[in-house]
Amino acid sequence: METIEQIREFTNQNSVAWLATAEGNQPHVRGMWMWFADETGFYFHTGTQKRLAGQLENNPNVEIAFFNPEDGKGGQMVRITGKMEKVEDEQLENKLLQERTWLNDIKAAYPNDRIFIFRVPYGEAQYWDMSRNCREKDFAPIIF
């Protein structure tokens, strides 16, 4: 993958990812389901009652790994490294609730919780497959 457009296509097709945050010197990793990626960033959401929201607000540096094991050759991976940016946009939140209707049940169950939409608008992307194994330093990341 040579372009950020190819990276976005890969992440949209393989939207289950692992998101790493840090709290002090302790890393935290959790599985996430990316909402979408476009030219404005890689979009995710969580709830304000979760530790993730506080970790992101205290330290916006993240790394996200997307993996596709289905290529039959050892898999493909994309890592996104950048800074999270909180998105407060009522129209975008309404779109999220329409597309992921199960969030309405969570909102009803936790009325004091708010949806926390965030994106990684800039950073770098690193593509990996077995042909690049042990040669990561030979391939410059894609800056976006």
Steps between C-alpha positions, in 0.01 A plus 500: 500500500653820383234766568282620784197428280600131488554505876152646558347238270677222692384633838141547381500138377671372817342727759561290811816637656712516814536847650787579735493789747730584788426602856820615662753241394242221474373411151138389456379308196144414411309369202299763316270511202596799289199692378652624172805659342496779246720793400430668836623214715439160656180519709414309818259542790467398861304612803608763750448255788784281368863535600590533133343847474702630796820342373451666161431840652804478729735372230378518139789293358375170360601212281243285323565165333273353232558140390370282219598133548314389188762558229637144534858626528533588869266797508513872440514774758476878509611701802379857541697722738375847585311726736136460579272795448161515673213573261199687631251516214130439556439402137781247511367358827153466346654320201680263738176422685324431170777272371566318827153478644616275788657812653148627575454207741825592676391863524171387657677271749756767600314833484788698656748374241585701190629376170866585452588514129867531417719484194864485406522774234875492441796282575671216324394163364722195469401205281632150574476158342734199504699639207602783735558281804819599686544792258273766652785754502533464121155650441421860585159559660229679308451845651141630497 
